[in-house]
Amino acid sequence: MLYRWTRDLHLYFGLFISPFVLLFSLSIFFLNHAKIIDTPTSVVTSSRLKVPDGVDAAQGRDAIERAQAILLQIGLTGEIGFTRFVKKNRHFVFPVSSPGLETMVDVDVDAASATVTRRKTGMFEAAAYLHKMPGPHLVAIRGNWLWTRVWQRFADATIYLTLFISVSGIYLWYALKAERTVGFVLLAAGTVSFFGIIYAVIR
C-alpha cells in the first residue's frame, strides 16, 4: 500500500511541477550567459497627478503604498522593486517589474507629473524574472504585487514537491531489489562528485 501510494504521488506531483522545474532550469542559462540590452521601448509623460503626501519621508511599506497610489493613476501594475526620494530635485523614483516589461517611474513631486520609461523584455528574460522573484532581497517590501505573491506560493510548492520527489525516488529505488546495485553505484558517484566540487570550491 505504501509503495503504491508513494509511486502514484511521485508520478503525479512530478508531472504537476514539471513546467516549473523546466522554467527554473532553462532560465538559469539566461541568467548565466545572456547579455541584456537596456534600451527603452517607450517614454511617456503623465501630468496632473495627485502625489500622495509624505513621499519625501516615507520608508518601507509606507513608501510602497504611496508608489502604488501613483501607479493607479498612470494605469500600471507590477512589483515595485524599491523607492527613492531624490532631495536635490524632489523626485520620487521607483522601478516596476512584471514578466515581459520593466518600467521606471520618475515622479516630479512639485510639478505633479511623472515620466514613465518602459522596456519590453523577451520570453527568456521574462522567465529569468520569475526565476529571481520574489527573491531574498528587500524582504520587508517584497510581494507588493498580487501576482508576485501568487507566484511565490507556486515557487515554494515546487521546492517542497521536489524534495518529496527526491526522497520518494530514493524509497522507490530501494524497494526495487533488482535496481539496488546500479542505484548504489550511481548514488556513490553522485556523492563523490558533490563533495569533490565542494572541496575544490572551499579550499
C-alpha distance (Angstrom), angle and dihedral (degrees) to the residues before:
residue distance angle dihedral
M1 . . .
L2 3.83 . .
Y3 3.78 91.4 .
R4 3.81 92.9 50.6
W5 3.82 94.2 47.6
T6 3.80 91.8 46.4
R7 3.80 91.4 48.1
D8 3.81 93.1 50.2
L9 3.82 94.5 45.7
H10 3.80 90.3 45.8
L11 3.80 89.5 54.9
Y12 3.79 99.7 42.0
F13 3.80 97.3 41.6
G14 3.80 88.1 47.5
L15 3.79 91.0 54.1
F16 3.81 91.5 47.0
I17 3.81 95.9 53.3
S18 3.81 96.8 36.8
P19 3.85 94.3 96.8
F20 3.81 90.3 50.6
V21 3.80 93.0 47.1
L22 3.82 89.9 49.4
L23 3.80 90.7 50.5
F24 3.81 92.7 50.7
S25 3.81 91.6 44.0
L26 3.80 97.5 48.6
S27 3.80 95.8 40.1
I28 3.81 91.6 57.4
F29 3.82 88.2 66.8
F30 3.79 89.1 56.1
L31 3.81 91.8 47.9
N32 3.80 91.2 50.9
H33 3.79 101.5 40.8
A34 3.81 113.7 16.0
K35 3.79 125.2 105.4
I36 3.80 113.0 -143.5
I37 3.80 117.5 -145.4
D38 3.80 104.1 -148.4
T39 3.81 98.2 -155.1
P40 3.83 118.9 141.5
T41 3.79 116.8 -124.5
S42 3.81 95.7 -160.0
V43 3.80 141.2 6.0
V44 3.81 118.2 -159.5
T45 3.80 131.2 177.2
S46 3.80 121.6 -146.2
S47 3.80 120.4 -165.6
R48 3.79 138.8 -171.8
L49 3.76 92.9 43.6
K50 3.77 123.0 165.9
V51 3.78 100.3 -127.6
P52 3.83 110.7 -156.1
D53 3.77 116.9 -117.4
G54 3.76 118.2 -103.0
V55 3.81 100.3 28.6
D56 3.79 88.1 133.6
A57 3.81 92.6 62.8
A58 3.82 105.9 24.0
Q59 3.80 118.2 117.3
G60 3.80 136.0 -173.3
R61 3.79 116.2 -13.9
D62 3.81 92.1 -2.2
A63 3.80 89.9 60.5
I64 3.82 90.9 45.5
E65 3.80 90.9 53.9
R66 3.80 90.9 52.4
A67 3.80 90.6 48.8
Q68 3.82 90.1 50.1
A69 3.81 89.9 53.0
I70 3.80 88.3 56.2
L71 3.81 92.0 47.1
L72 3.79 90.5 56.3
Q73 3.79 89.9 56.7
I74 3.80 94.6 51.2
G75 3.81 95.1 41.5
L76 3.79 99.8 -113.4
T77 3.79 133.8 133.8
G78 3.77 132.3 -175.6
E79 3.78 146.1 97.2
I80 3.82 112.9 -49.6
G81 3.79 108.4 -138.4
F82 3.81 98.8 -163.1
T83 3.79 141.2 -38.5
R84 3.79 129.2 -123.8
F85 3.78 131.6 -176.6
V86 3.81 114.0 -153.7
K87 3.80 106.5 -151.8
K88 3.79 94.6 -167.6
N89 3.81 95.2 67.6
R90 3.83 99.0 10.2
H91 3.78 95.4 -116.9
F92 3.81 124.0 154.8
V93 3.81 108.3 -149.4
F94 3.79 131.1 -174.6
P95 3.84 138.2 155.5
V96 3.80 121.8 -128.8
S97 3.80 121.0 -159.8
S98 3.78 136.9 -171.7
P99 3.81 131.1 158.0
G100 3.79 105.7 -70.8
L101 3.81 97.9 11.0
E102 3.80 137.0 69.5
T103 3.80 118.7 -172.1
M104 3.80 133.9 -175.8
V105 3.80 116.2 -158.2
D106 3.81 116.6 -160.4
V107 3.82 111.4 -173.7
D108 3.81 120.2 -163.8
V109 3.79 98.0 -150.3
D110 3.83 96.8 -163.7
A111 3.82 94.6 45.0
A112 3.83 92.2 42.5
S113 3.80 90.6 -134.4
A114 3.78 136.0 118.7
T115 3.78 134.4 -150.0
V116 3.80 110.1 -147.2
T117 3.80 117.0 -161.5
R118 3.79 115.9 -169.9
R119 3.80 131.2 -168.0
K120 3.79 120.9 -173.2
T121 3.78 115.6 -143.9
G122 3.76 130.4 -154.1
M123 3.79 128.6 -113.4
F124 3.81 95.1 -92.3
E125 3.79 93.7 48.0
A126 3.81 88.9 48.8
A127 3.82 88.9 52.5
A128 3.80 89.5 49.7
Y129 3.81 89.0 52.3
L130 3.81 89.7 55.5
H131 3.80 89.5 46.6
K132 3.82 91.0 58.1
M133 3.80 98.8 40.3
P134 2.92 133.9 133.5
G135 3.80 86.7 3.3
P136 3.80 133.0 174.5
H137 3.81 97.4 -83.6
L138 3.81 126.7 97.0
V139 3.80 90.2 2.8
A140 3.82 92.3 174.9
I141 3.82 91.7 68.3
R142 3.81 102.1 27.7
G143 3.79 118.7 117.8
N144 3.80 95.2 34.6
W145 3.84 89.8 140.4
L146 3.81 119.4 68.8
W147 3.80 94.9 -131.6
T148 3.80 91.6 50.6
R149 3.80 88.4 57.7
V150 3.81 90.8 47.8
W151 3.80 91.0 49.2
Q152 3.81 90.1 48.3
R153 3.81 90.2 59.0
F154 3.80 92.0 51.2
A155 3.81 91.9 46.1
D156 3.81 90.8 51.5
A157 3.81 90.7 46.9
T158 3.81 89.5 52.2
I159 3.80 90.4 55.5
Y160 3.80 94.6 47.8
L161 3.79 93.7 45.4
T162 3.82 91.4 46.9
L163 3.80 88.1 55.0
F164 3.80 89.7 49.5
I165 3.81 92.1 48.7
S166 3.80 90.8 49.2
V167 3.80 94.1 50.4
S168 3.81 94.3 40.9
G169 3.80 89.5 47.8
I170 3.81 89.9 57.7
Y171 3.80 89.8 48.9
L172 3.80 93.2 48.6
W173 3.79 91.1 48.4
Y174 3.80 92.7 49.7
A175 3.81 91.1 48.3
L176 3.82 89.8 59.6
K177 3.81 102.5 73.8
A178 3.81 93.1 -169.2
E179 3.80 90.8 61.9
R180 3.80 99.0 45.6
T181 3.80 98.0 94.4
V182 3.80 95.2 50.7
G183 3.79 89.6 42.3
F184 3.80 93.1 53.5
V185 3.80 90.9 50.4
L186 3.82 92.9 50.7
L187 3.81 92.3 42.9
A188 3.80 90.4 51.7
A189 3.83 91.6 47.1
G190 3.79 91.4 50.0
T191 3.80 92.3 47.5
V192 3.80 93.2 49.8
S193 3.81 91.1 47.3
F194 3.80 92.1 49.1
F195 3.79 96.4 49.7
G196 3.81 90.9 40.5
I197 3.81 90.5 58.2
I198 3.82 91.7 45.5
Y199 3.81 90.4 50.8
A200 3.81 92.4 48.9
V201 3.81 91.8 49.7
I202 3.82 99.0 47.8
R203 3.82 100.6 39.5
